[in-house]
Structures are given as C-alpha cells and as structure tokens.
C-alpha cells in the first residue's frame, strides 16, 4: 500500500508541476510576454509541485511514525491484565512479533493463545483501516496543496524567492543530517565507553600492556584490558602499509603528472583507481591465500621464520589497496602547481627531473603530506584485511614477521557471537571504537587543514 501511495503521490507532484507551468505560461501569453511574470514559468511549476509534495510527505512520515505505537496499544489492550503485568519489555516484543506473524498469515510454530488470536484479528483490522485512511488523507493533502498553490499564481507572485528558500532549507537540513549523524555516533560510543570505564579504570585501559579480556557471566571485568598491544599492532600494520603505498603511489603520481602522455594518462589513471573499488574482503582473501604463503616460502628459502599471517602480510596488501588514494590525490595536487613555476625553472636551465625535485615537489609538498595523512587514516581504520591476514595475536612485540592484533580486529572479536552487551567484554568494543575514531578524526583534520592551506596558496 505504501508503494502505491508513493507512486500516486509522485504522479500528483508531476501533474502539479504541469498545472503551474501551464498557468504561468498562459498568464505570460505562452512565453511571448514573460516580462509580465516576476519569475520564470519553471519556478511556478516547481512551487506547485512543492506545495503538492512536501505537506503530503510530512503527513506520510508522521503517520508511519505514530501508527506503530497505536497498533502496539491495540495489541496490548487485548491481552489480559494479569498476563500483561508479568511480561518484561523483551517478552512484550516477543508477544507483539507473534501477533504480527499471526495477523500476516504466517502463523507461529506453537499453539496460539486465545488472546493472541483476538489481538491478531484486531491488529489486522486496524492495519487495513489505517492503510486506507492513510491513502485518503495523504492524497487529499496533496490535492489541497496543488489547488492552493495553483490559485496563488499571478503576475506579481514571487515564486522564485519561495523555491530558493525551500532549496536553502533543504541544503541546510542535509548538512544538519550529516553533522547530527556524526554527533550521534560519537555520543553513542561515548556513553557505552563510560559504562565500560565503570568496570576498568582508564589508566589500566590506555596504559596497560596486556590484552586478555576473558569472559565472565557475573558482570565483572575479569582479565586484562590493556590497549597498548592493540594500538601498537594497528600502528605497525599501518606503517608497513604506508611504506608500500607512499613511494609507489607518489612515483605513479609523478609519472602521470609530469612524464606520461595525455593518451597514456587517460587510460592508466582510471585503471589504477580501480584498485580502490575492489572490496576489502577480496584483498583479505588474497592476502591469506597468496601473499601470506608467498612470504612464508621466501622466508623458508633464506632461513627466516615468517608467519603466513603477520603484520607484514596485512600491511603489504593494505598498502596495495591504498595506492590509489596516494597516487590520485598526489596527482591532483601536483597538476595544480602553476605552470609558470615549471617554465621558470626550465628557462633557467634546469632539467625536467631537477624541476620536479627542486620546484614542483616542494611546491606541492603540503598537499602531498595531506594525501599521505588521509591514506594513513584509511589504513588505521581498515578491518577485513587485518581480520584475515594479521593473525590476531594481541602481544606487544616489534617483530613485523609475527602475528599481531589491531583495534579493528579486536572490535570484531568482542562483538561477534552470543554477546551480553551489558558486560565489560562487549562494552570494551565501544571504548576501542571511540579511541580509533579520535585517532582517525585527528589525522583527517590535520590532512584537511594542510590541503586547504595548500589550495589557498595558488587560488
């Protein structure tokens, strides 16, 4: 029913646009004397469409927000008071799901109780009435808006001003959604992290050198919750990834920006950027099945013990994954360096390589550093590659040939399986996530600041 309603509503919006367009053109004399109108005809059509759509959509959203609560009250009104009083919130949700299943016709596995059947019957009837009522109300609101806006059209009506005001509000709301989403993520992690710190002191968490959370059914912390082994594993894997991606990505950017022909650049750069579109789980499988055994065989041939799952394996494959981030961003920065700097250097007798080393790269250095920091934040937040290829060994060690564990891997481990989200063993994942968020946010802020300063230099 909702899909049908939205389809009819979209059709009415299109009809409203045509009504407003035709009426405004009729007032203007079919476009021969458009100076009679304050705004162009398209603005009048858009205004009618907005009046037709926005109030109806708001009513539709409000209806779908309120209706589940009303249906919930209808269901519980059919349940005997003595039964309802003994139900906790989770049991009420189970009862509501059973009634919905019965009303939908799928039924339940066991024998339904009489009051469940009665509640399902009332629920189904209320749903049917609500669907028809919603359809009628929303369509009537849309028609009223269409007629009202169409009557407002005249020579002096400032349709453009109203449409642009709606556009500005819409843009502000979209910006607000992004900001509020970020704030919501931070606050949710912060609240759960504070609950975790009731079990484990912040000093033990941030400065502890042992990670062994254990599992407890009594609500006690149990075990050790030292962050340093996980943080060092994250930094170690990220350093290896950057050692792989920065030189390769920078050299690719220099070649494409300074040496490659336009024809070669036109097809080489998109092919390189395809690496960024490959799912990270594919990289993880590639690291586990190919790169890890390959490194191990090389180590065996030269007498060095290299684990197939290690920081080296995860970091190397992660470096391959973030090469497009470094190369594409660095290429864009290098090409923005003014041509006059190159011409001046070449005119003084410098070779092309000397110009690149002594003029272009120093001028582009702030932007390139920003690209490196953005790539670093991408490496720090990577999950699937390190889950499959790092080895999950939360020990504080500096050997990159051994297995390590990272913050992201530990978050996955702590929230996987049958977990009590009120226990410290699960709440620690939120503290880890908040720590990772702060680190990546700091890197992004520094990178954006550097890139912005660079862009301002040549505007």
Secondary structure, 3 states (H helix, E strand, C coil): CHHHHHHHHHHHHHHHHHHHHHHHHHHCCCCCCHHHCCCCHHHHHHHHHHHHHHHHHHHHHHHHHHHHHHHHHHHHHCCCHHHHCCCCHHHHHHHHHHHHHHHHCCCCCCCCCHHHHHHHHHHHHHHHHHHHHHHHHHHHHHHHHHHHHHHHCCCCCCHHHHHHHHHHHHHHHHHHHHHHHHHHHHHHHHHHHHHHCCCCCHHHHHHCCCEECCCCCCCCCCCEECCHHHHHHHHHHHHHHHHHHHHHHHHHHHHHHHHCCHHHHHHHHHHHHHHHHCCHHHHHHHHHHHHHHHHHHHHHHHCCCCCCCCHHHHHHHHHHHHHHHHHHHHHHHHHCCCHHHHHHHHHCCCCHHHHHHHHHHHHHHHHHHHHHHHHHHHHHCCCHHHHHHCECCCCCCCCCCCCECCHHHHHHHHCCCCCCCCCHHHHHHHHHHHHHHHHHHHHHHHHHHHHHHHHHHCC
